[in-house]
């Protein structure tokens, strides 16, 4: 089995390496920067109520990656899918416990499961969440795998049986005895009545370091309002920030089609500059660079959004905490669907 897994990984990295050297194709209304081709796909404007200022900017994307390589990438993805299918047939049920590269064993079109973001995270415990897509199945046994390594999820929560007749699609489990200030990885697992398993994507969270922000009103507070002016490719994002006892806040919106990336900005980054944009999946726009009090904000996203698509967004603020460490605080992620 180790030989099979090794050959699969070698093949996968070889294919990905080939993707990285694919040639790029020229396109109209684009420019090159350090050998990379960029094209304008939309624009963003914003408003800052504390200073009465506004601004705008074009959004640039790597045209070579999103357009000229699409057909080649699809071909390599099909090859990878065939390799995964071969690995599944050869390994069958011999997957080591907690091995993250384990494959889904259920039939196509049957039970499916989604890993949701963790909530109620403290220094020694957290609530893990999942969601079932029944796809015609009647019953499922659900649980979570978790651990401190993204490659070995060696711990499991207590199994729970869900019944489709109860219309219960969401499930959760509280895990305890965690280490403080530590990153944990986890995923949801569902097993149907025939023993076929499905795995959600692997997500992560960081336990608190002993300081509970909810117990201290001095930290900045962020409220996210619903989006307005929604069209097939545009929308207005809104929210408010109150710095409380802190100063020099850098306020910014994040938005995109990947809920996980938008949700994880607060946990994965410490400064606005570090937030990595990822095309349609994650974008950012700064609306204030020095907030000392409180203010309301909006950002108009002109173009660049796909029609009939679910868009997730949040408002965040970067600041220095009581230990002079950079920190980001965000509100609760909101979402909307663009017109078709």
PyMOL commands that set and color helices and strands:
alter all, ss='L'
color gray80, all
select helices_A, chain A and resi 2-20+63-68+70-91+164-166+213-215+259-263+265-268+279-281
alter helices_A, ss='H'
color red, helices_A
select strands_A, chain A and resi 30-33+36-48+53-62+112-119+126-133+139-147+155-156+160-163+170-175+183-192+197-199+203-206+221-228+235-242+249-256+283-291+294-302+310-320+326-330+334-337
alter strands_A, ss='S'
color yellow, strands_A
deselect
rebuild
show_as cartoon
